[in-house]
Amino acid sequence: MPLLPSTATRLDHVLATAQRAGRLPSVTAALVRGGELVWSGAVGTVDGRPRGRRADADTQYRMGSITKTFIAVGVLRLRDAGRLDLADRFGAHVPHTALDDVTIEHLLTHASGVQAETKGPWWERTEGGDWDSLAAATGQRFRAGRRFHYSNVGYAALGRLLEVHHDQSWFDVVNDELLQPLGMTRTTTRPTGSAAQGLAVHPFADVLLPEPEHDAGAMAPAGQLWTTATDLARWAAFLGGDTHGVLDAATLAEMVEPHHVVDEPGQPWSGAHGLGWQVWNANGIRYAGHGGSMPGFLAGLRVQLTSDSRATASGCRPPAVGAPGDGVVVLTNTTASPVTKTIGPDLLSTLADLEPAPVTPWAAAGDPSLLELVGTCHWGPAVEVATMVGEHLVLGEPGAGRGSRFRRTGPDAWEGLDGYHTGEPLTVVRRPDGSVSHLDLASFRFTRTPYDADADVPGGVDEPGWA
């Protein structure tokens, strides 16, 4: 559904204000909702000069490290095809390097301990070499699995993994399996057609310095790709769930699970890294995406994954909260500017403020046969409430304590979807007459009365009973 003209005008103003405040030569951005591009805008000129060619949604910029998300999806496609396991040692697929004993999952989550950068000159500003030269100069800084340590070199290794398995370049793999099926025809390894010049803006004067552009060679999988706001918005829609069949929905959900916390000394934890995707918590909302930077360029992609857990039954919620799938992309041609960290969130919150996500009307679509499972139950003396919400059985409040949702996996069999009970089995235990006796949740008994003596409570119930 198209946005109101007044909303588009406000979004244009937010972008223009950021461009001026951040002294960005040019900036382009786009928003997606429901898997569709709903707004795009651009401000400034591709060379940063007053009479230069104006940027638009089809102007190419370097996406930097957002490239890594394409590599990661390519690797997970190999896993889903049964050609590797995330627990495999890297050396089992690409042998004879210092990374032989690092697992593929370690590399995907930046927990391999592999050095962050190359040992040679600043790789982002110099011509790249081949894989053999890079591998020969690569080592580890930490024990694999110990901690999060962002590694560009690690993703160069994953790009090499794609090449070995497919017997073609990493970009050909990404292009054939992801870009073409998704219609991302303006995403390339080098600038083509309308493209912005990479620029550095002097910190104390309004003057510019062109940044170099080159082929990064073996390091290219860490940050080589160029794209447009329109193309990158399609990738945001992919992350929001519109995968167009190129990746299983369950695999995408696995990729955005937090695997390693990004620990900044002295700061509260707000970010983590999944299998190729960055994950953030902001005011109770979960987001995923990735940032990117290369000399002369900054980029960002962020998509809302969850609803606000603080929303009440009346429908009230804190302001500026959108819907799962709302996403934003931002591309600009400057080497450094603090404003680029806030443009995306500001655009998302403006969208949510001016056009709240549509609300699906409630309708009585429940299954009456499941009424025997709902109501008050007890874990020992503790009181819990079992409800049916859509197709899910819910015990307690998901996100609070051990509250969880459960999905049905068979007759009287359910599986946990949240928190402590994720993946754990819940079994409906029945009496000989077929009525429900209790719920067995991974050996915990949920009974209709506290410590029901007839419900096979582990350890038994004191015979005299309550007194």
Secondary structure, DSSP 8 states (H G I E B T S, - for coil): ----HHHHHHHHHHHHHHHHHTT-SEEEEEEEETTEEEEEEEEEBTTSSTTS-B--TT-BEE-GGGHHHHHHHHHHHHHHTTS--TTSBGGGTS-SSTTTTSBHHHHHTT-S-B-SS-SSS-GGGS----HHHHHHT--BSS-TTSS----HHHHHHHHHHHHHHHTS-HHHHHIIIIIHHHT-TT-BSS--SSB---EEE-TTSS-EEE------GGGGGGT--EE-HHHHHHHHHHHTT--TTSS-HHHHHHHTS--EE---TTS---EEE-SS-EEEEETTEEEEEEEEEETTEEEEEEEE-S--TT--TTS---SS---TT-EEEEEE--S--TTHHHHHHHHHHHHHHHS------------GGGGGG-EEEEETTEEEEEEEETTEEEES-BTSTTBEEEEEEETTEEEE-SGGGTT-EEEEEE-TTS-EEEEEETTEEEESSTT-TTS--TT---TT---
